[in-house]
Each structure stands twice: as structure tokens, then as C-alpha cells.
Amino acid sequence: MIKYVRENSWREDPSEFLKSIGFKGPARYYVRQRMMATMMKMAKEDERICFIGADMNPKGYISQGIPEARVINVGIAEANAAVVASGFAKEGFTPIWMSMSWLFGRAYNQIFQSIGIDNHNVKFIGYARGWAGGGASHHEINDIGFMRGIPQILCMAPADAVELEKTIIAGLKYKGATFIRVHSQPVTNLFEEDYPFKIGKAITVREGDDVSIISFGIQLWRSLTASDMLAEEGISARVINMSTLKPLDDAMIAKAAKETGAVVTAEDHTLLTGVGESIARVVVKSYPVPMELVGIRDLYSQSIPEKGDQWPVLEKAYHLTAKDIVAAAKKAVQRKKR
């Protein structure tokens, strides 16, 4: 393990971890609290940062010291939010549009035309992606696909709250359109606070020789768990955190393929237009080896009647668990032997 990953952190229960650091409230609020605290700090230090929202509550920003003129709510009109954000960026501001990821899709054409083509310095923060709440209409499982398809937009997905803070800071300093995909399922802090995040650079969090598991976003937690399970069966799995999808760390991908001879990708997103396909393109071009992709097949999400969190039920149903990563890794290793 590299020193920046907390020892045994992926084996901790998220709720118990939060109790140990004195956090009170539902586990999903911890990520949102760190996200908001980071943005407020940056906005107070840089008066060019403003906030654009579609049906947001401006009081939440104003009460924390952000001037009212830098908090713009356009109502339930996402297409308008994109155009307004573009206008502010053109005038030299750094607009942040924070929203549930699925709502960005309602403004796809405006994001493409008004922000993407001119690469305006707009920051998209998509929270509540995946199966965070609501029914199937709110389960965003293809946001990376449509954002990745717009030229020049930087795309990132942090693995935990520590990396989330790092991506927000880096994303706000980056000049150009930026999309940060924020997890909302509870997860412990995997990284130490001094973890040196860098845009476009993957990081190896566990060494291994038999297969490389390249994870994206929250799947790092499950990939580390899968690595433990594989070790019990005598399979040495390297685990790589690919927190930046665009630009990809092509060199890290090629190195992993060459040194381990098999690659597994893990994402909580549709496999069509997702991370696995992006990495497969690099593997095929640089060092072709057996690959297996863990993610959502060509399916829609579902609404389920169970009370409480939906994500454990749905992730099991869509085969995104640590056990599924283990099965994919074993299959890839077996294909090496043919």
C-alpha cells in the first residue's frame, strides 16, 4: 500500500468511522458537508467564484457569507442555467453549477453549444449520482458518458470525501469546463488528508502481479475489498485509482497491462460510453491483454419498494459488488493462461 491510503480503511464500517471522527447525522451528509465547506472556502478567497442553480435555495450560500450578487437561481430551468453560467464565465467569473447529475441532462444541448464549444470556465458538480435516492428517474448512470462526449470537458470522480475536496480545489483552479461526479453512498475516508491528488494522474494504491483492477470513483472501496478476497485465493491484484477519466493516465494503464497481463475495470456507470470502454481503447492500442469490465450493462435502473438505502440492493442486482469484481478478475487471469 502507498502511504497515502489509511491502513485497513476500506474494511471500516462507514457509520462507525464517522462516529470516530465525531460526525453526527446520516452518513451521506458527510460528503455533502465537506463538499460545501470546500466550495465556501474557495469562494471566500476568490470573488470571481459564483454559484448558478436551477431551483436551488440561495439562502444556503448567502448565510455562509457569499454575497447575494454571486448566487443566481434561475428556477426549474436547467437550459437557462447553462446559458447563464456560460455568460458569467465569458465575463471572467468562475461559475459553479451544483446539481443532481441527472438534471444536467436536461440542458445537454446548451452545455454543448454554450459552454463546450468555447470551453468556458464553468464547473459542474454532479451529486446524488448513481442510486442516491428517489426512483429510477433520479438514478443517473450515464452522466459520465454524455459529459465525456463533449470535447475538452475535464471529467473526474473522487473515491472518498478526502479526494472530493482535492478534486474541487484542483477543478476550480483549472481553466476550462470541468465535471466532478460526486458519490453519495456512505464510504470511509480511504485517503490520508495529505494525499497529493493531481489532475490526469492515476495512483496505484496496492501493488500486485497477476491482474490490475482499475477503479473509478467509489468503486475503489470495493476494488480494495476484492483485492483482499483475491489474495485469499492466491491471486495478487494490483489496485489503481483512476479518479480522472478525461484526460486519462494512458501511461499508467499501459504499464499495468504490461506488468500484470490482465485488466479489470470497475465503475458504477453504464459500460456503454463509460470508464471501461475508455480504458479498453488504451489497452488495445498500447498493450493488448485480457480485459473484463464491471459496470452496468445496457439496462435502465429500477425503482424499488424497500425502505432505507436503495444502493445495496441495486448494486447487488446490477453486479457491481466486490464479489463481482473478484469474479471478473478470476476470469481475466484464467484467460491469460489460454
VOPAGU-2260 file (C-alpha; in pm, 1 decimal, decimal comma):
REM VOPAGU-2260
SITE   aa  ch    i         X         Y         Z
SITE  MET   A    0       0,0       0,0       0,0
SITE  ILE   A    1     113,3     353,4     -65,1
SITE  LYS   A    2     140,0     565,3     245,3
SITE  TYR   A    3    -146,7     792,6     144,4
SITE  VAL   A    4    -412,3     523,8     193,5
SITE  ARG   A    5    -517,4     474,1     553,7
SITE  GLU   A    6    -437,8     126,3     678,2
SITE  ASN   A    7    -742,6    -102,9     664,9
SITE  SER   A    8    -968,5     194,9     587,8
SITE  TRP   A    9   -1171,1       0,1     330,5
SITE  ARG   A   10   -1255,0    -258,1     596,1
SITE  GLU   A   11   -1416,1       0,6     825,6
SITE  ASP   A   12   -1790,4      44,1     854,2
SITE  PRO   A   13   -1869,8     396,2     729,0
SITE  SER   A   14   -2106,4     480,0    1013,2
SITE  GLU   A   15   -1855,8     366,1    1273,8
SITE  PHE   A   16   -1581,7     565,9    1104,8
SITE  LEU   A   17   -1792,0     882,0    1114,4
SITE  LYS   A   18   -1865,8     828,7    1480,5
SITE  SER   A   19   -1492,2     800,5    1545,9
SITE  ILE   A   20   -1430,0    1145,1    1394,4
SITE  GLY   A   21   -1726,2    1299,9    1573,3
SITE  PHE   A   22   -1958,2    1344,0    1275,8
SITE  LYS   A   23   -2327,2    1334,4    1360,4
SITE  GLY   A   24   -2606,6    1271,5    1112,9
SITE  PRO   A   25   -2668,9    1039,0     817,0
SITE  ALA   A   26   -2351,4     912,9     653,8
SITE  ARG   A   27   -2440,3    1061,6     313,9
SITE  TYR   A   28   -2437,5    1411,3     467,2
SITE  TYR   A   29   -2066,3    1385,0     543,6
SITE  VAL   A   30   -1971,9    1402,8     175,9
SITE  ARG   A   31   -2208,7    1693,6     115,4
SITE  GLN   A   32   -2075,3    1880,9     419,3
SITE  ARG   A   33   -1713,7    1855,1     301,6
SITE  MET   A   34   -1816,3    1948,6     -49,4
SITE  MET   A   35   -1997,2    2262,9      66,3
SITE  ALA   A   36   -1723,2    2361,3     311,7
SITE  THR   A   37   -1459,2    2337,7      37,8
SITE  MET   A   38   -1661,7    2545,7    -206,9
SITE  MET   A   39   -1740,6    2811,6      54,9
SITE  LYS   A   40   -1373,7    2842,6     148,7
SITE  MET   A   41   -1266,3    2878,4    -213,5
SITE  ALA   A   42   -1544,8    3127,3    -290,3
SITE  LYS   A   43   -1446,4    3349,7       3,6
SITE  GLU   A   44   -1087,4    3352,7    -118,5
SITE  ASP   A   45   -1176,7    3422,9    -482,8
SITE  GLU   A   46   -1451,2    3677,2    -555,6
SITE  ARG   A   47   -1475,6    3554,1    -915,6
SITE  ILE   A   48   -1641,5    3231,3    -797,1
SITE  CYS   A   49   -2020,2    3243,4    -822,4
SITE  PHE   A   50   -2297,1    2987,8    -790,4
SITE  ILE   A   51   -2560,8    2910,2   -1053,5
SITE  GLY   A   52   -2858,8    2696,4    -967,3
SITE  ALA   A   53   -3182,3    2564,4   -1111,3
SITE  ASP   A   54   -3436,3    2559,8    -828,8
SITE  MET   A   55   -3172,5    2588,3    -555,2
SITE  ASN   A   56   -3204,5    2772,9    -225,5
SITE  PRO   A   57   -2978,9    3083,4    -236,1
SITE  LYS   A   58   -3004,8    3126,6     142,6
SITE  GLY   A   59   -2778,4    2827,9     196,5
SITE  TYR   A   60   -2492,9    3017,9      27,1
SITE  ILE   A   61   -2575,6    3368,7     143,9
SITE  SER   A   62   -2599,7    3258,8     508,4
SITE  GLN   A   63   -2238,4    3141,0     483,8
SITE  GLY   A   64   -2107,5    3477,6     369,3
SITE  ILE   A   65   -2136,5    3460,6      -8,8
SITE  PRO   A   66   -2265,6    3794,0    -148,6
SITE  GLU   A   67   -2616,7    3772,3    -288,8
SITE  ALA   A   68   -2499,5    3901,0    -627,8
SITE  ARG   A   69   -2285,4    3589,2    -668,4
SITE  VAL   A   70   -2571,1    3345,0    -608,8
SITE  ILE   A   71   -2805,6    3312,7    -906,5
SITE  ASN   A   72   -3113,9    3091,8    -903,6
SITE  VAL   A   73   -3290,8    3058,9   -1240,3
SITE  GLY   A   74   -3569,3    2831,4   -1116,3
SITE  ILE   A   75   -3662,7    2496,9   -1266,5
SITE  ALA   A   76   -3491,5    2578,5   -1595,8
SITE  GLU   A   77   -3170,2    2383,5   -1642,3
SITE  ALA   A   78   -3118,0    2500,1   -2000,9
SITE  ASN   A   79   -3127,4    2859,0   -1877,4
SITE  ALA   A   80   -2879,1    2773,1   -1600,7
SITE  ALA   A   81   -2629,4    2650,3   -1860,7
SITE  VAL   A   82   -2659,6    2967,1   -2068,0
SITE  VAL   A   83   -2637,0    3193,6   -1763,0
SITE  ALA   A   84   -2328,7    3005,3   -1640,5
SITE  SER   A   85   -2174,1    3046,1   -1983,8
SITE  GLY   A   86   -2237,7    3419,6   -1972,9
SITE  PHE   A   87   -2076,4    3461,1   -1632,4
SITE  ALA   A   88   -1773,1    3260,6   -1746,6
SITE  LYS   A   89   -1740,1    3479,7   -2054,0
SITE  GLU   A   90   -1725,1    3785,4   -1825,6
SITE  GLY   A   91   -1437,8    3639,6   -1626,7
SITE  PHE   A   92   -1623,5    3471,6   -1341,2
SITE  THR   A   93   -1587,3    3108,0   -1234,4
SITE  PRO   A   94   -1943,7    2978,3   -1211,8
SITE  ILE   A   95   -2019,0    2660,5   -1019,7
SITE  TRP   A   96   -2335,2    2477,6   -1116,5
SITE  MET   A   97   -2402,3    2216,4    -849,3
SITE  SER   A   98   -2694,3    1986,4    -914,1
SITE  MET   A   99   -2814,1    1629,9    -907,7
SITE  SER   A  100   -2635,8    1473,1   -1203,4
SITE  TRP   A  101   -2947,7    1364,6   -1386,1
SITE  LEU   A  102   -3061,2    1725,7   -1418,5
SITE  PHE   A  103   -2757,9    1821,6   -1628,7
SITE  GLY   A  104   -2900,5    1600,6   -1899,9
SITE  ARG   A  105   -3195,3    1837,5   -1933,5
SITE  ALA   A  106   -2951,8    2102,7   -2061,4
SITE  TYR   A  107   -2728,4    1886,5   -2276,4
SITE  ASN   A  108   -2760,4    2093,7   -2592,8
SITE  GLN   A  109   -2694,2    2420,3   -2408,0
SITE  ILE   A  110   -2392,5    2270,1   -2229,7
SITE  PHE   A  111   -2257,6    2151,8   -2564,7
SITE  GLN   A  112   -2329,4    2471,8   -2758,0
SITE  SER   A  113   -2287,9    2747,9   -2498,7
SITE  ILE   A  114   -2016,2    2603,4   -2274,7
SITE  GLY   A  115   -1838,1    2319,6   -2451,2
SITE  ILE   A  116   -1764,2    2474,7   -2789,5
SITE  ASP   A  117   -1592,5    2778,9   -2635,1
SITE  ASN   A  118   -1458,5    2574,2   -2340,4
SITE  HIS   A  119   -1598,9    2828,4   -2097,6
SITE  ASN   A  120   -1468,3    2801,7   -1743,4
SITE  VAL   A  121   -1784,3    2650,1   -1591,3
SITE  LYS   A  122   -1764,2    2397,8   -1307,0
SITE  PHE   A  123   -2027,4    2123,5   -1293,4
SITE  ILE   A  124   -2058,4    1933,9    -965,6
SITE  GLY   A  125   -2296,8    1642,8   -1001,0
SITE  TYR   A  126   -2400,0    1499,5    -669,3
SITE  ALA   A  127   -2657,2    1229,5    -594,1
SITE  ARG   A  128   -2541,0    1033,8    -898,1
SITE  GLY   A  129   -2596,5     663,0    -920,8
SITE  TRP   A  130   -2857,2     531,0    -677,3
SITE  ALA   A  131   -2855,3     804,8    -416,9
SITE  GLY   A  132   -3229,0     845,5    -375,4
SITE  GLY   A  133   -3559,9     884,5    -547,3
SITE  GLY   A  134   -3678,4     641,9    -809,4
SITE  ALA   A  135   -3531,7     528,1   -1138,6
SITE  SER   A  136   -3583,2     873,8   -1291,2
SITE  HIS   A  137   -3325,2    1012,4   -1044,7
SITE  HIS   A  138   -3068,0     734,7   -1083,7
SITE  GLU   A  139   -2800,4     885,8   -1303,3
SITE  ILE   A  140   -2596,1     604,0   -1453,2
SITE  ASN   A  141   -2483,6     767,3   -1778,2
SITE  ASP   A  142   -2366,2    1116,3   -1678,9
SITE  ILE   A  143   -2000,9    1040,5   -1745,8
SITE  GLY   A  144   -2097,1     924,4   -2093,2
SITE  PHE   A  145   -2265,1    1244,7   -2201,5
SITE  MET   A  146   -2012,2    1475,9   -2033,6
SITE  ARG   A  147   -1717,3    1279,9   -2168,8
SITE  GLY   A  148   -1860,6    1311,3   -2518,6
SITE  ILE   A  149   -1832,7    1690,3   -2514,3
SITE  PRO   A  150   -1483,3    1790,6   -2630,4
SITE  GLN   A  151   -1243,4    1948,3   -2378,8
SITE  ILE   A  152   -1450,5    1896,4   -2061,6
SITE  LEU   A  153   -1237,0    1768,7   -1773,2
SITE  CYS   A  154   -1411,7    1470,2   -1603,6
SITE  MET   A  155   -1328,5    1343,6   -1253,8
SITE  ALA   A  156   -1484,6    1120,2    -988,6
SITE  PRO   A  157   -1332,5    1108,8    -637,9
SITE  ALA   A  158   -1318,2     784,5    -442,1
SITE  ASP   A  159   -1388,1     935,4     -99,6
SITE  ALA   A  160   -1450,0    1266,6      77,4
SITE  VAL   A  161   -1078,4    1344,8     103,1
SITE  GLU   A  162   -1028,5    1310,1    -269,9
SITE  LEU   A  163   -1352,6    1502,0    -329,1
SITE  GLU   A  164   -1205,1    1803,9    -153,6
SITE  LYS   A  165    -887,9    1769,7    -362,6
SITE  THR   A  166   -1081,2    1746,0    -690,7
SITE  ILE   A  167   -1291,3    2052,9    -611,8
SITE  ILE   A  168    -984,4    2261,1    -532,4
SITE  ALA   A  169    -799,0    2138,2    -842,3
SITE  GLY   A  170   -1109,2    2175,4   -1058,7
SITE  LEU   A  171   -1166,5    2535,2    -954,0
SITE  LYS   A  172    -805,0    2623,6   -1029,9
SITE  TYR   A  173    -819,7    2450,6   -1368,5
SITE  LYS   A  174    -900,8    2681,5   -1660,6
SITE  GLY   A  175   -1175,3    2519,1   -1861,0
SITE  ALA   A  176   -1505,0    2336,2   -1829,3
SITE  THR   A  177   -1495,0    2077,1   -1550,7
SITE  PHE   A  178   -1730,0    1799,9   -1438,6
SITE  ILE   A  179   -1689,5    1637,8   -1097,5
SITE  ARG   A  180   -1902,8    1330,8   -1029,4
SITE  VAL   A  181   -1971,7    1312,9    -656,5
SITE  HIS   A  182   -2065,2     991,3    -477,1
SITE  SER   A  183   -2335,0     991,6    -214,5
SITE  GLN   A  184   -2322,5     635,6     -88,0
SITE  PRO   A  185   -2152,2     619,6     252,9
SITE  VAL   A  186   -1781,9     534,9     240,2
SITE  THR   A  187   -1496,7     580,8     484,9
SITE  ASN   A  188   -1206,3     818,8     424,0
SITE  LEU   A  189    -975,4     592,5     227,5
SITE  PHE   A  190    -700,7     850,0     183,7
SITE  GLU   A  191    -493,3    1041,9     433,3
SITE  GLU   A  192    -556,7    1415,8     432,7
SITE  ASP   A  193    -214,9    1486,2     274,1
SITE  TYR   A  194    -286,9    1265,5     -28,8
SITE  PRO   A  195    -128,1    1450,6    -326,4
SITE  PHE   A  196    -406,5    1443,9    -585,8
SITE  LYS   A  197    -314,1    1558,6    -936,2
SITE  ILE   A  198    -543,0    1602,2   -1235,7
SITE  GLY   A  199    -486,9    1334,8   -1500,5
SITE  LYS   A  200    -266,9    1115,1   -1282,0
SITE  ALA   A  201    -380,8     774,8   -1159,6
SITE  ILE   A  202    -232,4     632,9    -843,3
SITE  THR   A  203    -150,4     273,9    -751,8
SITE  VAL   A  204    -295,4     204,9    -409,2
SITE  ARG   A  205    -197,1    -161,8    -392,8
SITE  GLU   A  206      75,0    -349,9    -578,6
SITE  GLY   A  207       3,5    -680,8    -749,4
SITE  ASP   A  208     140,1    -904,4   -1025,2
SITE  ASP   A  209    -146,9   -1120,1   -1156,8
SITE  VAL   A  210    -415,9    -869,2   -1256,9
SITE  SER   A  211    -477,1    -493,5   -1241,3
SITE  ILE   A  212    -808,1    -363,0   -1109,6
SITE  ILE   A  213    -859,5      -7,9   -1233,0
SITE  SER   A  214   -1136,0     159,2   -1035,7
SITE  PHE   A  215   -1327,9     480,0   -1089,5
SITE  GLY   A  216   -1490,6     680,7    -813,1
SITE  ILE   A  217   -1647,6     497,0    -523,4
SITE  GLN   A  218   -1554,6     159,9    -675,0
SITE  LEU   A  219   -1207,1     197,2    -523,7
SITE  TRP   A  220   -1353,2      88,3    -190,1
SITE  ARG   A  221   -1492,9    -228,6    -342,6
SITE  SER   A  222   -1181,5    -289,0    -550,9
SITE  LEU   A  223    -964,7    -294,1    -239,5
SITE  THR   A  224   -1208,2    -535,0     -77,1
SITE  ALA   A  225   -1196,3    -751,3    -389,7
SITE  SER   A  226    -817,2    -746,7    -376,7
SITE  ASP   A  227    -831,3    -885,9     -22,1
SITE  MET   A  228   -1065,4   -1162,0    -135,9
SITE  LEU   A  229    -843,8   -1248,4    -433,2
SITE  ALA   A  230    -536,1   -1266,1    -210,2
SITE  GLU   A  231    -709,0   -1538,8      -9,2
SITE  GLU   A  232    -721,2   -1742,9    -331,2
SITE  GLY   A  233    -358,4   -1678,4    -416,6
SITE  ILE   A  234    -422,1   -1407,7    -678,3
SITE  SER   A  235    -216,2   -1090,9    -645,4
SITE  ALA   A  236    -426,9    -796,0    -762,7
SITE  ARG   A  237    -288,6    -450,4    -828,2
SITE  VAL   A  238    -542,0    -175,1    -750,0
SITE  ILE   A  239    -530,2     157,8    -932,8
SITE  ASN   A  240    -741,5     463,3    -856,4
SITE  MET   A  241    -829,4     629,5   -1188,9
SITE  SER   A  242   -1004,2     936,8   -1048,8
SITE  THR   A  243    -961,2    1139,5   -1368,9
SITE  LEU   A  244   -1140,0     993,4   -1668,2
SITE  LYS   A  245   -1062,2    1278,1   -1902,4
SITE  PRO   A  246    -772,0    1314,4   -1951,1
SITE  LEU   A  247    -683,3     952,1   -1882,9
SITE  ASP   A  248    -346,0     845,4   -1748,2
SITE  ASP   A  249    -259,5     638,2   -2056,3
SITE  ALA   A  250      91,3     563,6   -1930,9
SITE  MET   A  251     -37,6     409,7   -1606,4
SITE  ILE   A  252    -287,7     194,0   -1796,3
SITE  ALA   A  253     -23,8      66,1   -2039,3
SITE  LYS   A  254     217,9      -5,2   -1753,2
SITE  ALA   A  255     -44,7    -202,6   -1562,5
SITE  ALA   A  256    -138,4    -408,0   -1868,8
SITE  LYS   A  257     224,0    -488,6   -1947,9
SITE  GLU   A  258     326,4    -577,6   -1591,7
SITE  THR   A  259      22,4    -779,9   -1482,2
SITE  GLY   A  260    -104,4    -917,1   -1814,6
SITE  ALA   A  261    -474,0    -872,0   -1733,8
SITE  VAL   A  262    -700,2    -575,2   -1658,2
SITE  VAL   A  263   -1036,6    -536,0   -1485,9
SITE  THR   A  264   -1222,7    -204,8   -1473,4
SITE  ALA   A  265   -1479,1    -119,7   -1205,6
SITE  GLU   A  266   -1734,6     159,8   -1231,4
SITE  ASP   A  267   -2088,3     238,6   -1111,7
SITE  HIS   A  268   -2193,4     366,6   -1452,7
SITE  THR   A  269   -2321,4     217,6   -1775,3
SITE  LEU   A  270   -2049,4      30,6   -1960,2
SITE  LEU   A  271   -2161,9     195,7   -2282,5
SITE  THR   A  272   -1960,3     521,0   -2304,7
SITE  GLY   A  273   -1816,0     460,1   -1958,3
SITE  VAL   A  274   -1475,7     420,4   -1797,8
SITE  GLY   A  275   -1416,3      60,0   -1902,6
SITE  GLU   A  276   -1452,4     143,1   -2269,8
SITE  SER   A  277   -1215,1     438,6   -2232,0
SITE  ILE   A  278    -950,1     222,7   -2070,0
SITE  ALA   A  279   -1003,4     -58,3   -2323,0
SITE  ARG   A  280    -916,6     185,5   -2600,9
SITE  VAL   A  281    -579,0     249,9   -2437,1
SITE  VAL   A  282    -513,1    -120,0   -2367,0
SITE  VAL   A  283    -589,7    -222,2   -2725,4
SITE  LYS   A  284    -360,3      47,3   -2862,0
SITE  SER   A  285     -70,8       9,6   -2618,5
SITE  TYR   A  286     -52,1    -346,0   -2482,7
SITE  PRO   A  287    -346,4    -577,8   -2561,7
SITE  VAL   A  288    -424,8    -817,0   -2275,3
SITE  PRO   A  289    -737,5    -996,0   -2148,3
SITE  MET   A  290    -986,2    -743,8   -2006,9
SITE  GLU   A  291   -1310,1    -768,6   -1809,7
SITE  LEU   A  292   -1542,9    -474,0   -1742,8
SITE  VAL   A  293   -1752,4    -444,1   -1427,0
SITE  GLY   A  294   -2033,3    -192,8   -1460,9
SITE  ILE   A  295   -2396,8    -154,1   -1557,8
SITE  ARG   A  296   -2495,9    -340,0   -1871,0
SITE  ASP   A  297   -2727,7    -193,7   -2134,4
SITE  LEU   A  298   -3010,6    -153,6   -1883,8
SITE  TYR   A  299   -3216,8     112,4   -1711,0
SITE  SER   A  300   -3224,4     145,9   -1335,8
SITE  GLN   A  301   -3525,9      45,0   -1129,1
SITE  SER   A  302   -3736,5     189,3    -850,2
SITE  ILE   A  303   -3763,6     -48,2    -556,6
SITE  PRO   A  304   -4013,6     -51,6    -268,3
SITE  GLU   A  305   -3766,7    -126,1      10,8
SITE  LYS   A  306   -3728,5     141,0     276,4
SITE  GLY   A  307   -3387,6     286,5     352,1
SITE  ASP   A  308   -3091,5     298,3     118,3
SITE  GLN   A  309   -3152,7     153,6    -226,4
SITE  TRP   A  310   -2792,5     124,7    -334,8
SITE  PRO   A  311   -2700,6    -206,6    -163,9
SITE  VAL   A  312   -2996,2    -378,9    -329,4
SITE  LEU   A  313   -2940,4    -227,3    -671,8
SITE  GLU   A  314   -2563,7    -270,4    -677,0
SITE  LYS   A  315   -2608,1    -636,4    -599,8
SITE  ALA   A  316   -2875,2    -670,1    -869,4
SITE  TYR   A  317   -2656,4    -498,3   -1128,6
SITE  HIS   A  318   -2341,3    -693,0   -1030,9
SITE  LEU   A  319   -2123,2    -408,4    -904,3
SITE  THR   A  320   -2013,5    -559,1    -572,4
SITE  ALA   A  321   -1667,7    -668,1    -458,4
SITE  LYS   A  322   -1768,2   -1027,8    -534,8
SITE  ASP   A  323   -1844,1    -928,5    -892,9
SITE  ILE   A  324   -1502,2    -763,9    -924,7
SITE  VAL   A  325   -1345,5   -1082,8    -788,8
SITE  ALA   A  326   -1530,4   -1293,4   -1046,1
SITE  ALA   A  327   -1417,4   -1064,5   -1328,0
SITE  ALA   A  328   -1056,0   -1072,3   -1208,3
SITE  LYS   A  329   -1050,8   -1450,8   -1191,1
SITE  LYS   A  330   -1194,5   -1470,2   -1540,3
SITE  ALA   A  331    -930,7   -1231,3   -1675,5
SITE  VAL   A  332    -649,8   -1425,5   -1506,4
SITE  GLN   A  333    -783,8   -1751,2   -1647,7
SITE  ARG   A  334    -789,9   -1603,2   -1997,1
SITE  LYS   A  335    -418,4   -1521,1   -1962,3
SITE  LYS   A  336    -341,8   -1888,9   -1939,1
SITE  ARG   A  337    -503,3   -1985,9   -2266,8
